[in-house]
Amino acid sequence: MVGDYLPFIREHALNLEIYFSSAVLDALDPTDILKLIGTLEHHPSISIHAPFMDMSPGAVDSKIRTVTFERFSSVMEIARSILPKVVVFHSGYEKWKYAHRVDIWLEASLLTWKPIVEEAAVIGTRIAIENIFEDEPSNLRSLAQELSSEHFGICFDTGHCNLFSTVPLGIWLESLSEHIFELHLHDNDKSFDQHLPIGDGTFDFRTLFSHVGKKECLYTVEARSPENVMKSIERLKEYLELSPMVSKRKSP
């Protein structure tokens, strides 16, 4: 899909987070990625989003966990070539599936993430785990604390938090702020994961940036049309102008 939007990407000199689905990984020639990026004269910053459908990095079943690890290892091979700033993965945690047994999920998750984090350190990139179905942040905080690595942290997703959280936003930010490497920025009205532009739903972006405005992290706009990408970027600039770090920031 990057190729479909090359004129738009070039016109606005956009940085990119590239999603690699499992189907793409099966068909991909890694040299094609380098060729594509080489056509972008503005030399964009790159991040990667790993496959997530059916992936279960904290699976109790060792064979399921092994297949997940193989997929993730393929992504890390790509990371060796394009040297992304961050590689984003999903946690795979669902409280109903694990019967609220965070300890079981955590024990199995560490078996997956420890070698991935070691690989990230060699490459010089960072791993960020994204909140999906979590309704509160304690499992993600526990994972980050257990791994205790400068190469492992959290990708805080505003839309998913707005949709699934049962606790105030402040609790998420107080719990995770020290571990946040990246923000996924999109909005919804709490009815569905709509991926609306910033400010078109009900998420409290003012509170978010009042907490993380002093923090250097990657901002990724997750909108689903060029028009909504630009709308989100303009609104993001407004929030960053309210940030204490505005004098030190470049435009997003």
PyRosetta script that sets phi, psi and omega in degrees:
from pyrosetta import init, pose_from_sequence

init()
pose = pose_from_sequence("MVGDYLPFIREHALNLEIYFSSAVLDALDPTDILKLIGTLEHHPSISIHAPFMDMSPGAVDSKIRTVTFERFSSVMEIARSILPKVVVFHSGYEKWKYAHRVDIWLEASLLTWKPIVEEAAVIGTRIAIENIFEDEPSNLRSLAQELSSEHFGICFDTGHCNLFSTVPLGIWLESLSEHIFELHLHDNDKSFDQHLPIGDGTFDFRTLFSHVGKKECLYTVEARSPENVMKSIERLKEYLELSPMVSKRKSP")
pose.set_psi(1, -22.6)
pose.set_omega(1, 177.8)
pose.set_phi(2, -57.8)
pose.set_psi(2, -42.5)
pose.set_omega(2, -179.8)
pose.set_phi(3, -61.1)
pose.set_psi(3, -30.9)
pose.set_omega(3, 179.8)
pose.set_phi(4, -68.2)
pose.set_psi(4, -22.6)
pose.set_omega(4, -174.0)
pose.set_phi(5, -116.6)
pose.set_psi(5, 18.4)
pose.set_omega(5, -176.4)
pose.set_phi(6, -56.0)
pose.set_psi(6, -45.0)
pose.set_omega(6, 178.9)
pose.set_phi(7, -58.9)
pose.set_psi(7, -42.1)
pose.set_omega(7, 178.7)
pose.set_phi(8, -65.0)
pose.set_psi(8, -43.7)
pose.set_omega(8, 179.9)
pose.set_phi(9, -62.4)
pose.set_psi(9, -44.2)
pose.set_omega(9, -179.2)
pose.set_phi(10, -68.3)
pose.set_psi(10, -41.9)
pose.set_omega(10, -177.8)
pose.set_phi(11, -58.3)
pose.set_psi(11, -39.8)
pose.set_omega(11, -175.4)
pose.set_phi(12, -104.9)
pose.set_psi(12, 6.5)
pose.set_omega(12, 178.4)
pose.set_phi(13, 48.9)
pose.set_psi(13, 51.8)
pose.set_omega(13, -174.7)
pose.set_phi(14, -80.4)
pose.set_psi(14, 140.8)
pose.set_omega(14, 166.2)
pose.set_phi(15, -79.0)
pose.set_psi(15, 161.7)
pose.set_omega(15, -170.3)
pose.set_phi(16, -132.1)
pose.set_psi(16, 139.4)
pose.set_omega(16, 162.7)
pose.set_phi(17, -110.3)
pose.set_psi(17, 117.4)
pose.set_omega(17, -173.2)
pose.set_phi(18, -101.8)
pose.set_psi(18, 124.3)
pose.set_omega(18, 178.8)
pose.set_phi(19, -92.2)
pose.set_psi(19, 129.4)
pose.set_omega(19, 176.2)
pose.set_phi(20, -111.3)
pose.set_psi(20, 105.2)
pose.set_omega(20, 175.5)
pose.set_phi(21, -74.7)
pose.set_psi(21, 167.7)
pose.set_omega(21, 177.7)
pose.set_phi(22, -62.7)
pose.set_psi(22, -38.4)
pose.set_omega(22, 179.1)
pose.set_phi(23, -63.2)
pose.set_psi(23, -40.0)
pose.set_omega(23, 178.3)
pose.set_phi(24, -65.7)
pose.set_psi(24, -42.2)
pose.set_omega(24, 179.6)
pose.set_phi(25, -59.8)
pose.set_psi(25, -36.5)
pose.set_omega(25, -179.8)
pose.set_phi(26, -67.3)
pose.set_psi(26, -29.8)
pose.set_omega(26, -173.4)
pose.set_phi(27, -105.5)
pose.set_psi(27, -3.8)
pose.set_omega(27, -166.6)
pose.set_phi(28, -81.4)
pose.set_psi(28, 137.2)
pose.set_omega(28, 164.7)
pose.set_phi(29, -99.9)
pose.set_psi(29, 110.8)
pose.set_omega(29, -174.7)
pose.set_phi(30, -54.4)
pose.set_psi(30, -27.8)
pose.set_omega(30, 179.8)
pose.set_phi(31, -66.2)
pose.set_psi(31, -24.4)
pose.set_omega(31, 178.6)
pose.set_phi(32, -64.8)
pose.set_psi(32, -33.1)
pose.set_omega(32, 179.5)
pose.set_phi(33, -66.0)
pose.set_psi(33, -45.3)
pose.set_omega(33, -179.9)
pose.set_phi(34, -63.7)
pose.set_psi(34, -37.4)
pose.set_omega(34, 178.0)
pose.set_phi(35, -64.6)
pose.set_psi(35, -43.2)
pose.set_omega(35, -179.7)
pose.set_phi(36, -63.2)
pose.set_psi(36, -48.9)
pose.set_omega(36, -179.7)
pose.set_phi(37, -62.6)
pose.set_psi(37, -34.1)
pose.set_omega(37, 179.3)
pose.set_phi(38, -65.7)
pose.set_psi(38, -18.2)
pose.set_omega(38, 177.9)
pose.set_phi(39, -81.6)
pose.set_psi(39, -6.8)
pose.set_omega(39, -177.8)
pose.set_phi(40, -96.5)
pose.set_psi(40, 100.4)
pose.set_omega(40, -172.5)
pose.set_phi(41, -65.9)
pose.set_psi(41, -19.5)
pose.set_omega(41, -178.7)
pose.set_phi(42, -83.6)
pose.set_psi(42, 3.3)
pose.set_omega(42, 175.9)
pose.set_phi(43, 50.4)
pose.set_psi(43, 68.3)
pose.set_omega(43, -174.3)
pose.set_phi(44, -68.6)
pose.set_psi(44, 152.8)
pose.set_omega(44, 166.2)
pose.set_phi(45, -70.5)
pose.set_psi(45, 138.9)
pose.set_omega(45, -177.2)
pose.set_phi(46, -120.8)
pose.set_psi(46, 137.0)
pose.set_omega(46, 165.0)
pose.set_phi(47, -127.6)
pose.set_psi(47, 164.7)
pose.set_omega(47, -176.1)
pose.set_phi(48, -122.9)
pose.set_psi(48, 141.1)
pose.set_omega(48, 169.0)
pose.set_phi(49, -113.2)
pose.set_psi(49, 121.0)
pose.set_omega(49, -177.7)
pose.set_phi(50, -75.9)
pose.set_psi(50, 162.2)
pose.set_omega(50, 175.0)
pose.set_phi(51, -61.4)
pose.set_psi(51, 150.0)
pose.set_omega(51, -178.7)
pose.set_phi(52, -134.0)
pose.set_psi(52, -22.6)
pose.set_omega(52, 179.6)
pose.set_phi(53, -61.0)
pose.set_psi(53, 124.0)
pose.set_omega(53, 178.1)
pose.set_phi(54, 70.8)
pose.set_psi(54, -1.8)
pose.set_omega(54, -179.7)
pose.set_phi(55, -74.9)
pose.set_psi(55, 141.4)
pose.set_omega(55, -178.2)
pose.set_phi(56, -144.4)
pose.set_psi(56, 79.7)
pose.set_omega(56, -176.9)
pose.set_phi(57, -65.4)
pose.set_psi(57, -18.7)
pose.set_omega(57, 177.6)
pose.set_phi(58, -106.8)
pose.set_psi(58, 24.2)
pose.set_omega(58, -176.6)
pose.set_phi(59, -62.2)
pose.set_psi(59, 137.0)
pose.set_omega(59, 174.3)
pose.set_phi(60, -71.8)
pose.set_psi(60, -36.5)
pose.set_omega(60, 176.8)
pose.set_phi(61, -71.0)
pose.set_psi(61, 115.7)
pose.set_omega(61, -173.8)
pose.set_phi(62, -62.9)
pose.set_psi(62, -31.8)
pose.set_omega(62, -179.8)
pose.set_phi(63, -70.0)
pose.set_psi(63, -38.2)
pose.set_omega(63, 175.6)
pose.set_phi(64, -63.7)
pose.set_psi(64, -42.2)
pose.set_omega(64, 179.2)
pose.set_phi(65, -65.2)
pose.set_psi(65, -35.3)
pose.set_omega(65, 179.3)
pose.set_phi(66, -65.8)
pose.set_psi(66, -44.0)
pose.set_omega(66, 177.8)
pose.set_phi(67, -62.2)
pose.set_psi(67, -42.5)
pose.set_omega(67, 177.7)
pose.set_phi(68, -60.2)
pose.set_psi(68, -44.4)
pose.set_omega(68, -179.6)
pose.set_phi(69, -63.0)
pose.set_psi(69, -38.1)
pose.set_omega(69, 178.2)
pose.set_phi(70, -62.7)
pose.set_psi(70, -43.4)
pose.set_omega(70, 176.8)
pose.set_phi(71, -61.0)
pose.set_psi(71, -46.9)
pose.set_omega(71, -177.8)
pose.set_phi(72, -64.7)
pose.set_psi(72, -35.6)
pose.set_omega(72, 178.1)
pose.set_phi(73, -64.9)
pose.set_psi(73, -35.6)
pose.set_omega(73, 176.3)
pose.set_phi(74, -62.9)
pose.set_psi(74, -38.1)
pose.set_omega(74, 177.4)
pose.set_phi(75, -65.8)
pose.set_psi(75, -40.2)
pose.set_omega(75, -179.8)
pose.set_phi(76, -67.4)
pose.set_psi(76, -29.4)
pose.set_omega(76, 173.8)
pose.set_phi(77, -63.4)
pose.set_psi(77, -41.3)
pose.set_omega(77, 175.7)
pose.set_phi(78, -63.8)
pose.set_psi(78, -39.4)
pose.set_omega(78, 179.4)
pose.set_phi(79, -60.8)
pose.set_psi(79, -33.3)
pose.set_omega(79, 176.8)
pose.set_phi(80, -60.7)
pose.set_psi(80, -31.4)
pose.set_omega(80, -177.2)
pose.set_phi(81, -83.5)
pose.set_psi(81, -42.7)
pose.set_omega(81, -171.2)
pose.set_phi(82, -104.6)
pose.set_psi(82, -5.2)
pose.set_omega(82, 173.1)
pose.set_phi(83, 50.6)
pose.set_psi(83, 62.9)
pose.set_omega(83, 180.0)
pose.set_phi(84, -70.7)
pose.set_psi(84, 156.7)
pose.set_omega(84, 175.4)
pose.set_phi(85, -69.0)
pose.set_psi(85, -39.6)
pose.set_omega(85, -177.5)
pose.set_phi(86, -143.1)
pose.set_psi(86, 146.8)
pose.set_omega(86, 169.1)
pose.set_phi(87, -117.4)
pose.set_psi(87, 121.2)
pose.set_omega(87, -175.7)
pose.set_phi(88, -98.0)
pose.set_psi(88, 133.8)
pose.set_omega(88, 176.0)
pose.set_phi(89, -128.4)
pose.set_psi(89, 159.7)
pose.set_omega(89, 172.4)
pose.set_phi(90, -93.0)
pose.set_psi(90, 153.4)
pose.set_omega(90, -175.2)
pose.set_phi(91, -77.1)
pose.set_psi(91, -32.6)
pose.set_omega(91, -176.2)
pose.set_phi(92, 79.4)
pose.set_psi(92, 3.1)
pose.set_omega(92, -177.4)
pose.set_phi(93, -86.6)
pose.set_psi(93, 129.6)
pose.set_omega(93, 170.3)
pose.set_phi(94, -134.6)
pose.set_psi(94, 122.4)
pose.set_omega(94, -170.6)
pose.set_phi(95, -62.5)
pose.set_psi(95, -33.4)
pose.set_omega(95, -179.0)
pose.set_phi(96, -71.5)
pose.set_psi(96, -39.1)
pose.set_omega(96, -179.5)
pose.set_phi(97, -65.1)
pose.set_psi(97, -36.4)
pose.set_omega(97, -178.8)
pose.set_phi(98, -97.7)
pose.set_psi(98, 10.2)
pose.set_omega(98, 178.5)
pose.set_phi(99, 51.5)
pose.set_psi(99, 39.4)
pose.set_omega(99, 179.8)
pose.set_phi(100, 64.5)
pose.set_psi(100, 13.5)
pose.set_omega(100, -179.7)
pose.set_phi(101, -89.3)
pose.set_psi(101, 78.2)
pose.set_omega(101, 178.7)
pose.set_phi(102, -60.7)
pose.set_psi(102, -31.8)
pose.set_omega(102, -178.0)
pose.set_phi(103, -62.7)
pose.set_psi(103, -38.3)
pose.set_omega(103, 179.0)
pose.set_phi(104, -66.4)
pose.set_psi(104, -46.5)
pose.set_omega(104, 178.3)
pose.set_phi(105, -62.2)
pose.set_psi(105, -41.9)
pose.set_omega(105, -177.2)
pose.set_phi(106, -65.8)
pose.set_psi(106, -44.0)
pose.set_omega(106, -179.7)
pose.set_phi(107, -59.3)
pose.set_psi(107, -45.9)
pose.set_omega(107, 179.9)
pose.set_phi(108, -71.0)
pose.set_psi(108, -37.6)
pose.set_omega(108, -179.9)
pose.set_phi(109, -59.7)
pose.set_psi(109, -40.4)
pose.set_omega(109, -178.2)
pose.set_phi(110, -62.7)
pose.set_psi(110, -31.5)
pose.set_omega(110, 177.4)
pose.set_phi(111, -64.8)
pose.set_psi(111, -32.8)
pose.set_omega(111, 177.9)
pose.set_phi(112, -78.2)
pose.set_psi(112, -47.9)
pose.set_omega(112, -167.4)
pose.set_phi(113, -80.3)
pose.set_psi(113, -28.7)
pose.set_omega(113, -177.5)
pose.set_phi(114, -58.4)
pose.set_psi(114, -49.7)
pose.set_omega(114, 177.8)
pose.set_phi(115, -69.3)
pose.set_psi(115, -30.4)
pose.set_omega(115, 177.2)
pose.set_phi(116, -65.7)
pose.set_psi(116, -41.9)
pose.set_omega(116, 179.0)
pose.set_phi(117, -66.8)
pose.set_psi(117, -38.8)
pose.set_omega(117, 175.9)
pose.set_phi(118, -60.3)
pose.set_psi(118, -41.5)
pose.set_omega(118, 177.0)
pose.set_phi(119, -64.4)
pose.set_psi(119, -40.7)
pose.set_omega(119, 178.7)
pose.set_phi(120, -60.6)
pose.set_psi(120, -39.1)
pose.set_omega(120, 179.8)
pose.set_phi(121, -64.6)
pose.set_psi(121, -38.5)
pose.set_omega(121, 178.0)
pose.set_phi(122, -65.9)
pose.set_psi(122, -42.8)
pose.set_omega(122, -178.4)
pose.set_phi(123, -70.9)
pose.set_psi(123, -33.3)
pose.set_omega(123, -174.9)
pose.set_phi(124, 91.6)
pose.set_psi(124, 27.2)
pose.set_omega(124, 176.5)
pose.set_phi(125, -115.8)
pose.set_psi(125, -177.5)
pose.set_omega(125, -179.8)
pose.set_phi(126, -130.6)
pose.set_psi(126, 146.8)
pose.set_omega(126, 178.0)
pose.set_phi(127, -99.5)
pose.set_psi(127, 132.7)
pose.set_omega(127, 177.8)
pose.set_phi(128, -128.4)
pose.set_psi(128, 125.2)
pose.set_omega(128, -179.5)
pose.set_phi(129, -96.1)
pose.set_psi(129, 127.7)
pose.set_omega(129, -173.8)
pose.set_phi(130, -94.0)
pose.set_psi(130, 136.2)
pose.set_omega(130, 172.0)
pose.set_phi(131, -71.5)
pose.set_psi(131, 132.7)
pose.set_omega(131, 178.1)
pose.set_phi(132, -121.6)
pose.set_psi(132, -84.0)
pose.set_omega(132, -176.9)
pose.set_phi(133, -92.5)
pose.set_psi(133, 0.7)
pose.set_omega(133, 178.5)
pose.set_phi(134, -58.8)
pose.set_psi(134, 131.9)
pose.set_omega(134, 175.4)
pose.set_phi(135, -99.6)
pose.set_psi(135, -3.6)
pose.set_omega(135, 171.8)
pose.set_phi(136, -158.3)
pose.set_psi(136, 162.8)
pose.set_omega(136, -164.0)
pose.set_phi(137, -93.8)
pose.set_psi(137, 4.2)
pose.set_omega(137, -168.1)
pose.set_phi(138, -64.7)
pose.set_psi(138, -35.5)
pose.set_omega(138, -178.5)
pose.set_phi(139, -67.1)
pose.set_psi(139, -38.6)
pose.set_omega(139, 178.6)
pose.set_phi(140, -68.5)
pose.set_psi(140, -39.4)
pose.set_omega(140, 177.8)
pose.set_phi(141, -63.6)
pose.set_psi(141, -42.0)
pose.set_omega(141, 179.2)
pose.set_phi(142, -62.3)
pose.set_psi(142, -41.4)
pose.set_omega(142, 179.8)
pose.set_phi(143, -63.6)
pose.set_psi(143, -45.7)
pose.set_omega(143, 179.8)
pose.set_phi(144, -63.7)
pose.set_psi(144, -40.2)
pose.set_omega(144, -179.6)
pose.set_phi(145, -68.5)
pose.set_psi(145, -39.5)
pose.set_omega(145, 180.0)
pose.set_phi(146, -64.9)
pose.set_psi(146, -40.4)
pose.set_omega(146, -179.1)
pose.set_phi(147, -77.5)
pose.set_psi(147, -34.2)
pose.set_omega(147, 172.6)
pose.set_phi(148, 44.0)
pose.set_psi(148, 59.2)
pose.set_omega(148, -177.5)
pose.set_phi(149, -133.0)
pose.set_psi(149, 142.7)
pose.set_omega(149, 174.9)
pose.set_phi(150, -69.0)
pose.set_psi(150, -9.8)
pose.set_omega(150, 179.4)
pose.set_phi(151, -100.3)
pose.set_psi(151, 7.3)
pose.set_omega(151, -178.8)
pose.set_phi(152, -134.7)
pose.set_psi(152, 129.7)
pose.set_omega(152, 179.2)
pose.set_phi(153, -159.2)
pose.set_psi(153, -152.8)
pose.set_omega(153, -171.0)
pose.set_phi(154, -120.9)
pose.set_psi(154, 140.7)
pose.set_omega(154, 165.4)
pose.set_phi(155, -103.7)
pose.set_psi(155, 110.4)
pose.set_omega(155, -178.1)
pose.set_phi(156, -87.1)
pose.set_psi(156, 119.5)
pose.set_omega(156, -177.7)
pose.set_phi(157, -102.0)
pose.set_psi(157, 115.9)
pose.set_omega(157, -174.9)
pose.set_phi(158, -67.6)
pose.set_psi(158, -41.8)
pose.set_omega(158, -177.9)
pose.set_phi(159, -65.0)
pose.set_psi(159, -41.9)
pose.set_omega(159, -179.7)
pose.set_phi(160, -68.3)
pose.set_psi(160, -39.0)
pose.set_omega(160, 176.3)
pose.set_phi(161, -61.5)
pose.set_psi(161, -45.1)
pose.set_omega(161, -179.0)
pose.set_phi(162, -61.1)
pose.set_psi(162, -36.3)
pose.set_omega(162, -174.6)
pose.set_phi(163, -80.7)
pose.set_psi(163, -39.9)
pose.set_omega(163, -169.5)
pose.set_phi(164, -109.9)
pose.set_psi(164, -17.2)
pose.set_omega(164, -172.4)
pose.set_phi(165, -66.8)
pose.set_psi(165, 141.0)
pose.set_omega(165, 173.9)
pose.set_phi(166, -111.7)
pose.set_psi(166, 5.5)
pose.set_omega(166, 178.9)
pose.set_phi(167, -125.6)
pose.set_psi(167, 159.6)
pose.set_omega(167, -179.3)
pose.set_phi(168, -61.2)
pose.set_psi(168, 151.2)
pose.set_omega(168, 179.5)
pose.set_phi(169, -55.2)
pose.set_psi(169, -37.7)
pose.set_omega(169, -178.8)
pose.set_phi(170, -57.6)
pose.set_psi(170, -33.9)
pose.set_omega(170, 178.8)
pose.set_phi(171, -66.2)
pose.set_psi(171, -41.2)
pose.set_omega(171, 175.8)
pose.set_phi(172, -58.9)
pose.set_psi(172, -48.0)
pose.set_omega(172, -173.3)
pose.set_phi(173, -70.9)
pose.set_psi(173, -39.6)
pose.set_omega(173, 177.2)
pose.set_phi(174, -65.1)
pose.set_psi(174, -35.5)
pose.set_omega(174, -177.3)
pose.set_phi(175, -76.5)
pose.set_psi(175, -37.4)
pose.set_omega(175, -169.6)
pose.set_phi(176, -110.9)
pose.set_psi(176, -11.2)
pose.set_omega(176, -168.4)
pose.set_phi(177, -54.7)
pose.set_psi(177, -37.6)
pose.set_omega(177, -178.7)
pose.set_phi(178, -69.0)
pose.set_psi(178, -17.7)
pose.set_omega(178, -176.7)
pose.set_phi(179, -103.9)
pose.set_psi(179, -4.6)
pose.set_omega(179, -173.2)
pose.set_phi(180, -75.6)
pose.set_psi(180, 121.7)
pose.set_omega(180, 174.5)
pose.set_phi(181, -100.7)
pose.set_psi(181, -25.9)
pose.set_omega(181, -172.0)
pose.set_phi(182, -149.8)
pose.set_psi(182, 150.4)
pose.set_omega(182, 172.2)
pose.set_phi(183, -116.8)
pose.set_psi(183, 131.3)
pose.set_omega(183, 167.7)
pose.set_phi(184, -97.9)
pose.set_psi(184, 116.9)
pose.set_omega(184, -169.7)
pose.set_phi(185, -109.2)
pose.set_psi(185, 109.8)
pose.set_omega(185, 172.6)
pose.set_phi(186, -159.8)
pose.set_psi(186, 173.3)
pose.set_omega(186, -169.5)
pose.set_phi(187, -135.4)
pose.set_psi(187, 165.2)
pose.set_omega(187, 173.5)
pose.set_phi(188, -161.1)
pose.set_psi(188, 173.2)
pose.set_omega(188, 179.4)
pose.set_phi(189, -102.2)
pose.set_psi(189, 20.6)
pose.set_omega(189, 179.1)
pose.set_phi(190, 75.0)
pose.set_psi(190, 3.9)
pose.set_omega(190, 179.8)
pose.set_phi(191, -95.1)
pose.set_psi(191, -23.6)
pose.set_omega(191, -173.8)
pose.set_phi(192, -167.5)
pose.set_psi(192, 159.4)
pose.set_omega(192, 178.2)
pose.set_phi(193, -78.7)
pose.set_psi(193, 75.3)
pose.set_omega(193, -167.3)
pose.set_phi(194, -78.6)
pose.set_psi(194, -19.1)
pose.set_omega(194, -176.2)
pose.set_phi(195, 53.0)
pose.set_psi(195, 51.6)
pose.set_omega(195, 175.9)
pose.set_phi(196, -77.7)
pose.set_psi(196, 161.2)
pose.set_omega(196, 174.1)
pose.set_phi(197, -61.3)
pose.set_psi(197, 155.7)
pose.set_omega(197, 174.8)
pose.set_phi(198, -51.2)
pose.set_psi(198, 126.7)
pose.set_omega(198, 176.4)
pose.set_phi(199, 91.3)
pose.set_psi(199, -6.3)
pose.set_omega(199, 178.9)
pose.set_phi(200, -91.0)
pose.set_psi(200, -1.8)
pose.set_omega(200, 177.7)
pose.set_phi(201, -123.5)
pose.set_psi(201, -143.5)
pose.set_omega(201, -172.7)
pose.set_phi(202, -117.4)
pose.set_psi(202, 3.5)
pose.set_omega(202, -179.8)
pose.set_phi(203, -67.8)
pose.set_psi(203, 143.8)
pose.set_omega(203, -176.2)
pose.set_phi(204, -90.1)
pose.set_psi(204, 82.9)
pose.set_omega(204, -179.0)
pose.set_phi(205, -69.6)
pose.set_psi(205, -28.2)
pose.set_omega(205, 179.0)
pose.set_phi(206, -62.5)
pose.set_psi(206, -44.2)
pose.set_omega(206, 177.6)
pose.set_phi(207, -65.5)
pose.set_psi(207, -40.8)
pose.set_omega(207, 178.8)
pose.set_phi(208, -55.6)
pose.set_psi(208, -52.9)
pose.set_omega(208, -174.7)
pose.set_phi(209, -75.5)
pose.set_psi(209, -19.6)
pose.set_omega(209, 172.9)
pose.set_phi(210, -69.8)
pose.set_psi(210, -25.0)
pose.set_omega(210, 178.5)
pose.set_phi(211, -89.3)
pose.set_psi(211, -41.0)
pose.set_omega(211, -172.6)
pose.set_phi(212, -105.8)
pose.set_psi(212, 4.5)
pose.set_omega(212, -176.8)
pose.set_phi(213, -62.5)
pose.set_psi(213, -23.8)
pose.set_omega(213, 179.0)
pose.set_phi(214, -88.0)
pose.set_psi(214, -0.1)
pose.set_omega(214, -171.1)
pose.set_phi(215, -106.4)
pose.set_psi(215, 133.2)
pose.set_omega(215, 174.0)
pose.set_phi(216, -83.4)
pose.set_psi(216, 115.5)
pose.set_omega(216, 176.4)
pose.set_phi(217, -150.8)
pose.set_psi(217, 172.8)
pose.set_omega(217, -177.7)
pose.set_phi(218, -86.0)
pose.set_psi(218, 131.1)
pose.set_omega(218, 176.0)
pose.set_phi(219, -104.5)
pose.set_psi(219, 122.2)
pose.set_omega(219, 178.1)
pose.set_phi(220, -119.4)
pose.set_psi(220, 117.8)
pose.set_omega(220, 176.6)
pose.set_phi(221, -81.5)
pose.set_psi(221, 122.5)
pose.set_omega(221, 179.5)
pose.set_phi(222, -110.0)
pose.set_psi(222, 72.8)
pose.set_omega(222, 175.5)
pose.set_phi(223, -107.5)
pose.set_psi(223, 163.6)
pose.set_omega(223, -170.2)
pose.set_phi(224, -114.9)
pose.set_psi(224, 18.8)
pose.set_omega(224, 172.6)
pose.set_phi(225, -155.3)
pose.set_psi(225, 154.3)
pose.set_omega(225, 176.9)
pose.set_phi(226, -55.8)
pose.set_psi(226, -39.4)
pose.set_omega(226, -179.1)
pose.set_phi(227, -62.4)
pose.set_psi(227, -42.9)
pose.set_omega(227, -178.7)
pose.set_phi(228, -74.0)
pose.set_psi(228, -28.4)
pose.set_omega(228, 172.4)
pose.set_phi(229, -59.5)
pose.set_psi(229, -50.1)
pose.set_omega(229, -177.2)
pose.set_phi(230, -67.4)
pose.set_psi(230, -37.0)
pose.set_omega(230, 176.8)
pose.set_phi(231, -61.0)
pose.set_psi(231, -43.6)
pose.set_omega(231, 179.8)
pose.set_phi(232, -65.7)
pose.set_psi(232, -40.8)
pose.set_omega(232, -179.8)
pose.set_phi(233, -62.7)
pose.set_psi(233, -43.5)
pose.set_omega(233, 179.4)
pose.set_phi(234, -63.3)
pose.set_psi(234, -41.1)
pose.set_omega(234, 179.1)
pose.set_phi(235, -70.9)
pose.set_psi(235, -34.4)
pose.set_omega(235, 175.6)
pose.set_phi(236, -61.2)
pose.set_psi(236, -41.4)
pose.set_omega(236, 178.2)
pose.set_phi(237, -58.3)
pose.set_psi(237, -39.2)
pose.set_omega(237, -179.9)
pose.set_phi(238, -62.7)
pose.set_psi(238, -42.1)
pose.set_omega(238, 179.2)
pose.set_phi(239, -68.4)
pose.set_psi(239, -38.3)
pose.set_omega(239, -179.8)
pose.set_phi(240, -67.8)
pose.set_psi(240, -28.2)
pose.set_omega(240, 176.8)
pose.set_phi(241, -66.5)
pose.set_psi(241, -22.4)
pose.set_omega(241, 176.6)
pose.set_phi(242, -86.3)
pose.set_psi(242, -8.1)
pose.set_omega(242, -175.4)
pose.set_phi(243, -79.0)
pose.set_psi(243, 144.7)
pose.set_omega(243, 175.1)
pose.set_phi(244, -61.8)
pose.set_psi(244, -16.0)
pose.set_omega(244, -177.3)
pose.set_phi(245, -94.5)
pose.set_psi(245, 6.8)
pose.set_omega(245, -170.2)
pose.set_phi(246, -56.7)
pose.set_psi(246, -36.0)
pose.set_omega(246, -176.5)
pose.set_phi(247, -70.0)
pose.set_psi(247, -17.1)
pose.set_omega(247, -177.3)
pose.set_phi(248, -102.9)
pose.set_psi(248, -3.6)
pose.set_omega(248, -174.4)
pose.set_phi(249, -97.3)
pose.set_psi(249, 148.5)
pose.set_omega(249, 166.0)
pose.set_phi(250, -91.8)
pose.set_psi(250, 164.5)
pose.set_omega(250, 178.8)
pose.set_phi(251, -63.4)
pose.set_psi(251, 147.2)
pose.set_omega(251, -174.8)
pose.set_phi(252, -68.4)
pose.dump_pdb("model.pdb")
